[in-house]
Amino acid sequence: MNPIHSVLADASVGISDLKKNPMAIVKHAEGAPVAILNRNRPVFYAVPAAAWEAIINKLEDLELAALVREREGEAEIEVDVDEL
């Protein structure tokens, strides 16, 4: 029995079809990530630049929020901007 593989995208395409016309695949996905399959197994995801930038921005926001929560309750340090 073959193992079942999760595909974490609404669209998927075989790697052979991707090789034939990658830009057609990207256009057809309308800005959404596409799972690239090899022998019906996801091997990588094609993520358009705008989607990738949104992912990175969200990760940065989550990291900053975690830092804020970590520092919450620490004593404040008075700083004079003119002395910097």
N, CA, C and O atoms as a MOPAC input file, in Angstrom:
PM7 MOZYME 1SCF
protein

 N      0.83800 1    -1.18300 1     0.00000 1
 C      0.00000 1     0.00000 1     0.00000 1
 C      0.88400 1     1.24900 1     0.00000 1
 O      1.85400 1     1.32400 1     0.75500 1
 N      0.55100 1     2.22300 1    -0.84300 1
 C      1.30100 1     3.47800 1    -0.90200 1
 C      0.86000 1     4.39100 1     0.23200 1
 O     -0.32600 1     4.46100 1     0.55400 1
 N      1.81900 1     5.09500 1     0.84100 1
 C      1.43600 1     6.04500 1     1.88500 1
 C      0.66100 1     7.21900 1     1.28600 1
 O      0.83000 1     7.56200 1     0.11600 1
 N     -0.17600 1     7.81400 1     2.10200 1
 C     -0.94000 1     8.98900 1     1.68700 1
 C     -0.12000 1    10.22800 1     2.00900 1
 O      0.47500 1    10.33200 1     3.08200 1
 N     -0.09400 1    11.16500 1     1.06600 1
 C      0.68000 1    12.39700 1     1.24300 1
 C     -0.25900 1    13.59000 1     1.26200 1
 O     -1.13200 1    13.71300 1     0.40300 1
 N     -0.08200 1    14.46000 1     2.23000 1
 C     -0.86100 1    15.69300 1     2.28600 1
 C     -0.37700 1    16.65000 1     1.21400 1
 O      0.82300 1    16.77200 1     0.97000 1
 N     -1.30000 1    17.31200 1     0.59100 1
 C     -0.98600 1    18.35600 1    -0.37700 1
 C     -1.52600 1    19.65500 1     0.21200 1
 O     -2.73700 1    19.83300 1     0.34600 1
 N     -0.62200 1    20.55100 1     0.55800 1
 C     -0.99900 1    21.78400 1     1.24800 1
 C     -1.18900 1    22.94400 1     0.28300 1
 O     -0.64600 1    24.03100 1     0.47500 1
 N     -1.96600 1    22.68900 1    -0.75100 1
 C     -2.30100 1    23.72300 1    -1.73100 1
 C     -3.61000 1    23.31800 1    -2.39800 1
 O     -3.94700 1    22.13600 1    -2.47000 1
 N     -4.33300 1    24.30500 1    -2.88000 1
 C     -5.58800 1    24.00900 1    -3.57600 1
 C     -5.35600 1    23.50100 1    -4.99100 1
 O     -6.23100 1    22.86300 1    -5.57700 1
 N     -4.18200 1    23.78400 1    -5.53800 1
 C     -3.85800 1    23.35700 1    -6.89600 1
 C     -2.60300 1    22.50100 1    -6.88800 1
 O     -1.70300 1    22.69800 1    -6.07300 1
 N     -2.55900 1    21.55400 1    -7.80400 1
 C     -1.35600 1    20.72200 1    -7.93400 1
 C     -1.14200 1    20.40000 1    -9.40800 1
 O     -2.07900 1    20.41300 1   -10.20600 1
 N      0.09400 1    20.11300 1    -9.74800 1
 C      0.44600 1    19.78800 1   -11.12300 1
 C      1.66700 1    18.87800 1   -11.10000 1
 O      2.50600 1    18.97000 1   -10.20400 1
 N      1.75700 1    18.00900 1   -12.08200 1
 C      2.92200 1    17.14200 1   -12.20200 1
 C      4.13800 1    17.92700 1   -12.63800 1
 O      4.02800 1    18.94400 1   -13.32400 1
 N      5.28200 1    17.45100 1   -12.23900 1
 C      6.52200 1    18.16000 1   -12.55500 1
 C      6.76100 1    18.21700 1   -14.06000 1
 O      7.35000 1    19.17800 1   -14.55500 1
 N      6.31500 1    17.20700 1   -14.78700 1
 C      6.46100 1    17.21600 1   -16.25200 1
 C      5.66800 1    18.35900 1   -16.87300 1
 O      6.15600 1    19.03400 1   -17.77900 1
 N      4.44000 1    18.58000 1   -16.38600 1
 C      3.63300 1    19.69300 1   -16.89600 1
 C      4.24700 1    21.03900 1   -16.52700 1
 O      4.19700 1    21.98800 1   -17.31100 1
 N      4.81800 1    21.11500 1   -15.34700 1
 C      5.48800 1    22.35200 1   -14.94500 1
 C      6.64700 1    22.67100 1   -15.87300 1
 O      6.84100 1    23.82500 1   -16.25700 1
 N      7.41800 1    21.65500 1   -16.23600 1
 C      8.56600 1    21.86000 1   -17.12300 1
 C      8.13300 1    22.37000 1   -18.49400 1
 O      8.83900 1    23.16300 1   -19.11700 1
 N      6.97000 1    21.91200 1   -18.96400 1
 C      6.49800 1    22.30100 1   -20.29800 1
 C      6.18100 1    23.78900 1   -20.38800 1
 O      6.53100 1    24.44300 1   -21.37100 1
 N      5.52000 1    24.32400 1   -19.36400 1
 C      5.12500 1    25.72500 1   -19.42700 1
 C      4.89900 1    26.26400 1   -18.01500 1
 O      3.75500 1    26.37200 1   -17.57300 1
 N      5.98300 1    26.60400 1   -17.29700 1
 C      5.84400 1    27.03700 1   -15.90900 1
 C      4.99800 1    28.29100 1   -15.73400 1
 O      4.24100 1    28.38600 1   -14.76800 1
 N      5.10500 1    29.25000 1   -16.63700 1
 C      4.34200 1    30.49000 1   -16.48200 1
 C      2.84100 1    30.26000 1   -16.67400 1
 O      2.03300 1    30.96600 1   -16.06900 1
 N      2.45700 1    29.29600 1   -17.49600 1
 C      1.03800 1    28.97100 1   -17.66000 1
 C      0.48500 1    28.40400 1   -16.35300 1
 O     -0.65500 1    28.69000 1   -15.98500 1
 N      1.27500 1    27.61500 1   -15.66200 1
 C      0.85300 1    27.04700 1   -14.37700 1
 C      0.64800 1    28.16200 1   -13.36600 1
 O     -0.36000 1    28.18700 1   -12.65900 1
 N      1.59500 1    29.08000 1   -13.29700 1
 C      1.50000 1    30.20700 1   -12.36200 1
 C      0.27100 1    31.05900 1   -12.68800 1
 O     -0.47300 1    31.44600 1   -11.78700 1
 N      0.06400 1    31.34400 1   -13.94600 1
 C     -1.08400 1    32.16100 1   -14.36300 1
 C     -2.40000 1    31.46400 1   -14.01800 1
 O     -3.32900 1    32.09400 1   -13.51100 1
 N     -2.47300 1    30.18100 1   -14.29100 1
 C     -3.69600 1    29.41900 1   -14.03100 1
 C     -4.02100 1    29.37000 1   -12.53000 1
 O     -5.19200 1    29.31500 1   -12.15500 1
 N     -3.00000 1    29.39100 1   -11.68100 1
 C     -3.20800 1    29.32900 1   -10.22200 1
 C     -3.70700 1    30.65600 1    -9.65400 1
 O     -4.14400 1    30.71100 1    -8.50400 1
 N     -3.64700 1    31.71800 1   -10.44500 1
 C     -4.16100 1    33.03300 1   -10.05200 1
 C     -3.61000 1    33.54000 1    -8.71700 1
 O     -4.35900 1    34.03900 1    -7.87800 1
 N     -2.29800 1    33.40700 1    -8.53100 1
 C     -1.64600 1    33.94400 1    -7.33800 1
 C     -1.58200 1    32.99400 1    -6.15500 1
 O     -1.00200 1    33.33600 1    -5.12400 1
 N     -2.15700 1    31.82400 1    -6.27900 1
 C     -2.13200 1    30.84900 1    -5.18700 1
 C     -0.94500 1    29.89300 1    -5.33900 1
 O     -0.47000 1    29.66800 1    -6.45200 1
 N     -0.47000 1    29.33400 1    -4.23300 1
 C      0.59600 1    28.33800 1    -4.32000 1
 C      0.12600 1    27.09000 1    -5.07800 1
 O     -1.05700 1    26.75000 1    -5.07100 1
 N      1.07500 1    26.42300 1    -5.72700 1
 C      0.78900 1    25.19900 1    -6.47300 1
 C      1.71100 1    24.10300 1    -5.96100 1
 O      2.92500 1    24.29300 1    -5.88600 1
 N      1.14300 1    22.96500 1    -5.61000 1
 C      1.95300 1    21.81000 1    -5.21100 1
 C      2.48600 1    21.15300 1    -6.48300 1
 O      1.73000 1    20.85800 1    -7.40900 1
 N      3.77900 1    20.93200 1    -6.51200 1
 C      4.40200 1    20.26900 1    -7.64700 1
 C      4.60800 1    18.80900 1    -7.25700 1
 O      5.24300 1    18.50100 1    -6.24800 1
 N      4.05300 1    17.91500 1    -8.08300 1
 C      4.05800 1    16.49300 1    -7.76600 1
 C      5.04000 1    15.73500 1    -8.64200 1
 O      5.22200 1    16.05400 1    -9.81700 1
 N      5.66300 1    14.73900 1    -8.05900 1
 C      6.49300 1    13.78200 1    -8.77500 1
 C      5.99400 1    12.40600 1    -8.36100 1
 O      6.10300 1    12.01000 1    -7.20000 1
 N      5.44800 1    11.69100 1    -9.32600 1
 C      4.84400 1    10.37700 1    -9.04400 1
 C      3.76300 1    10.49300 1    -7.96900 1
 O      3.68900 1     9.69100 1    -7.03800 1
 N      2.93500 1    11.51600 1    -8.13500 1
 C      1.79700 1    11.77700 1    -7.24700 1
 C      2.18000 1    12.11300 1    -5.80900 1
 O      1.35300 1    12.00900 1    -4.90300 1
 N      3.42200 1    12.51300 1    -5.60100 1
 C      3.87400 1    12.94600 1    -4.27500 1
 C      4.32900 1    14.39400 1    -4.37200 1
 O      5.06100 1    14.74700 1    -5.29600 1
 N      3.90800 1    15.24200 1    -3.43000 1
 C      4.38900 1    16.62500 1    -3.47100 1
 C      5.88500 1    16.68400 1    -3.19400 1
 O      6.37100 1    16.12700 1    -2.20900 1
 N      6.60600 1    17.36500 1    -4.07700 1
 C      8.05900 1    17.49100 1    -3.90100 1
 C      8.47200 1    18.92500 1    -3.59100 1
 O      9.50800 1    19.15500 1    -2.96600 1
 N      7.66100 1    19.89100 1    -4.02700 1
 C      7.88100 1    21.27200 1    -3.63200 1
 C      6.64600 1    22.07700 1    -3.99400 1
 O      5.73500 1    21.58700 1    -4.66200 1
 N      6.63400 1    23.31900 1    -3.53800 1
 C      5.51900 1    24.21700 1    -3.80700 1
 C      6.02400 1    25.42000 1    -4.57600 1
 O      7.03500 1    26.02200 1    -4.21600 1
 N      5.31500 1    25.76400 1    -5.63500 1
 C      5.61000 1    26.98200 1    -6.37600 1
 C      4.74200 1    28.07800 1    -5.75800 1
 O      3.51400 1    28.02700 1    -5.81900 1
 N      5.39800 1    29.05400 1    -5.17300 1
 C      4.68400 1    30.12300 1    -4.47300 1
 C      4.99300 1    31.43800 1    -5.18700 1
 O      6.15300 1    31.84300 1    -5.25900 1
 N      3.96500 1    32.11100 1    -5.71500 1
 C      4.20600 1    33.38600 1    -6.38900 1
 C      4.86400 1    34.40100 1    -5.44600 1
 O      4.70400 1    34.33000 1    -4.22700 1
 N      5.59400 1    35.32900 1    -6.02500 1
 C      6.35900 1    36.30200 1    -5.23600 1
 C      5.48500 1    37.06100 1    -4.24500 1
 O      5.88100 1    37.23900 1    -3.09300 1
 N      4.31300 1    37.50800 1    -4.66300 1
 C      3.45200 1    38.27600 1    -3.76000 1
 C      3.01000 1    37.42800 1    -2.56900 1
 O      2.95900 1    37.91800 1    -1.44100 1
 N      2.69300 1    36.16600 1    -2.81700 1
 C      2.28700 1    35.26800 1    -1.72500 1
 C      3.46300 1    35.01400 1    -0.78900 1
 O      3.29000 1    34.98800 1     0.43000 1
 N      4.65300 1    34.82700 1    -1.34700 1
 C      5.84800 1    34.59000 1    -0.52200 1
 C      6.13600 1    35.81700 1     0.35600 1
 O      6.43800 1    35.67700 1     1.54100 1
 N      6.04300 1    36.99600 1    -0.21900 1
 C      6.27100 1    38.22100 1     0.54600 1
 C      5.26100 1    38.34700 1     1.68600 1
 O      5.62000 1    38.76900 1     2.78600 1
 N      4.01200 1    37.98800 1     1.43500 1
 C      2.98400 1    38.03300 1     2.48300 1
 C      3.30600 1    37.04000 1     3.59600 1
 O      3.12000 1    37.34500 1     4.77300 1
 N      3.78600 1    35.86000 1     3.23100 1
 C      4.16600 1    34.84700 1     4.22800 1
 C      5.30700 1    35.36800 1     5.09600 1
 O      5.25400 1    35.27200 1     6.32200 1
 N      6.33100 1    35.91500 1     4.46400 1
 C      7.48700 1    36.43400 1     5.20200 1
 C      7.07000 1    37.57800 1     6.11500 1
 O      7.51600 1    37.64000 1     7.26100 1
 N      6.23000 1    38.47900 1     5.63500 1
 C      5.75100 1    39.58900 1     6.47300 1
 C      4.97600 1    39.06900 1     7.67700 1
 O      5.13300 1    39.58300 1     8.78500 1
 N      4.15100 1    38.06600 1     7.47100 1
 C      3.37400 1    37.48400 1     8.57600 1
 C      4.30500 1    36.83600 1     9.60000 1
 O      4.09700 1    36.98900 1    10.80300 1
 N      5.31800 1    36.12100 1     9.14100 1
 C      6.28500 1    35.50600 1    10.06000 1
 C      7.01900 1    36.56300 1    10.87500 1
 O      7.23000 1    36.39000 1    12.07500 1
 N      7.41000 1    37.65900 1    10.22400 1
 C      8.08100 1    38.74100 1    10.94700 1
 C      7.16000 1    39.33500 1    12.00100 1
 O      7.59500 1    39.62700 1    13.11500 1
 N      5.88500 1    39.51500 1    11.65300 1
 C      4.91100 1    40.02900 1    12.62000 1
 C      4.77700 1    39.09400 1    13.81300 1
 O      4.71800 1    39.54800 1    14.95500 1
 N      4.72800 1    37.78900 1    13.55400 1
 C      4.60900 1    36.81000 1    14.64000 1
 C      5.84300 1    36.82800 1    15.54000 1
 O      5.72400 1    36.71600 1    16.76100 1
 N      7.02900 1    36.96900 1    14.94000 1
 C      8.26200 1    37.03500 1    15.72600 1
 C      8.28800 1    38.29300 1    16.59700 1
 O      8.68500 1    38.23800 1    17.76100 1
 N      7.86400 1    39.42000 1    16.03200 1
 C      7.82900 1    40.66600 1    16.81200 1
 C      6.80700 1    40.57400 1    17.93900 1
 O      7.06500 1    41.05100 1    19.04400 1
 N      5.66200 1    39.97300 1    17.67800 1
 C      4.63600 1    39.80900 1    18.71700 1
 C      5.15900 1    38.92800 1    19.84700 1
 O      4.89200 1    39.19800 1    21.01800 1
 N      5.89800 1    37.88100 1    19.50500 1
 C      6.47100 1    37.00700 1    20.52800 1
 C      7.49200 1    37.77200 1    21.36900 1
 O      7.55800 1    37.58800 1    22.58400 1
 N      8.28200 1    38.62300 1    20.72900 1
 C      9.26900 1    39.43100 1    21.44100 1
 C      8.58100 1    40.40500 1    22.39100 1
 O      9.03600 1    40.59900 1    23.51800 1
 N      7.49900 1    41.01300 1    21.94800 1
 C      6.74200 1    41.93500 1    22.80100 1
 C      6.20000 1    41.19800 1    24.01600 1
 O      6.31500 1    41.68100 1    25.14200 1
 N      5.60400 1    40.01700 1    23.78900 1
 C      5.07200 1    39.23100 1    24.91300 1
 C      6.18100 1    38.81800 1    25.87900 1
 O      5.98000 1    38.80900 1    27.09300 1
 N      7.34500 1    38.47700 1    25.34000 1
 C      8.48100 1    38.06700 1    26.17300 1
 C      8.95700 1    39.21500 1    27.06100 1
 O      9.34100 1    39.00400 1    28.21100 1
 N      8.92900 1    40.43400 1    26.51400 1
 C      9.43600 1    41.59300 1    27.24800 1
 C      8.35900 1    42.29400 1    28.07100 1
 O      8.65200 1    43.24200 1    28.80000 1
 N      7.13900 1    41.83900 1    27.95800 1
 C      6.04400 1    42.45300 1    28.69600 1
 C      6.32200 1    42.35100 1    30.19800 1
 O      6.70100 1    41.29200 1    30.69900 1
 N      6.13300 1    43.44100 1    30.89300 1
 C      6.34600 1    43.43700 1    32.33600 1
 C      7.76500 1    43.77900 1    32.75800 1
 O      8.02000 1    43.93400 1    33.95300 1
 N      8.69600 1    43.90100 1    31.82000 1
 C     10.05700 1    44.29800 1    32.17200 1
 C     10.06000 1    45.76400 1    32.59300 1
 O      9.20500 1    46.54600 1    32.17800 1
 N     11.01400 1    46.11200 1    33.40400 1
 C     11.14600 1    47.50300 1    33.83700 1
 C     11.48000 1    48.38900 1    32.63500 1
 O     12.24900 1    48.00800 1    31.75300 1
 N     10.88700 1    49.56600 1    32.62900 1
 C     11.15600 1    50.50500 1    31.54500 1
 C     12.45000 1    51.25300 1    31.82400 1
 O     12.80900 1    51.48700 1    32.97800 1
 N     13.13300 1    51.61800 1    30.77300 1
 C     14.36800 1    52.38900 1    30.87900 1
 C     14.12900 1    53.73100 1    30.20700 1
 O     13.79200 1    53.80200 1    29.02500 1
 N     14.30900 1    54.78100 1    30.97400 1
 C     14.13400 1    56.13200 1    30.42800 1
 C     15.30000 1    56.44600 1    29.50300 1
 O     16.45400 1    56.19100 1    29.84700 1
 N     15.00800 1    56.99200 1    28.34300 1
 C     16.03400 1    57.33600 1    27.36400 1
 C     15.74700 1    58.74600 1    26.84000 1
 O     14.61400 1    59.09300 1    26.50400 1
 N     16.81300 1    59.53700 1    26.78300 1
 C     16.70500 1    60.85900 1    26.20300 1
 C     17.20400 1    60.75800 1    24.76300 1
 O     18.36800 1    60.43400 1    24.52800 1
 N     16.33200 1    61.03400 1    23.81000 1
 C     16.67600 1    60.89200 1    22.39800 1
 C     17.88000 1    61.76000 1    22.04000 1
 O     18.68100 1    61.36900 1    21.19000 1
 N     18.02600 1    62.91400 1    22.66000 1
 C     19.13600 1    63.80000 1    22.35700 1
 C     20.47400 1    63.22600 1    22.79800 1
 O     21.51900 1    63.64100 1    22.29600 1
 N     20.45800 1    62.27900 1    23.72900 1
 C     21.69300 1    61.68000 1    24.20900 1
 C     22.14000 1    60.47400 1    23.37300 1
 O     23.23000 1    59.94300 1    23.58300 1
 N     21.32700 1    60.05900 1    22.46100 1
 C     21.66800 1    58.87700 1    21.62300 1
 C     22.64300 1    59.20400 1    20.55400 1
 O     23.02400 1    58.32900 1    19.77700 1

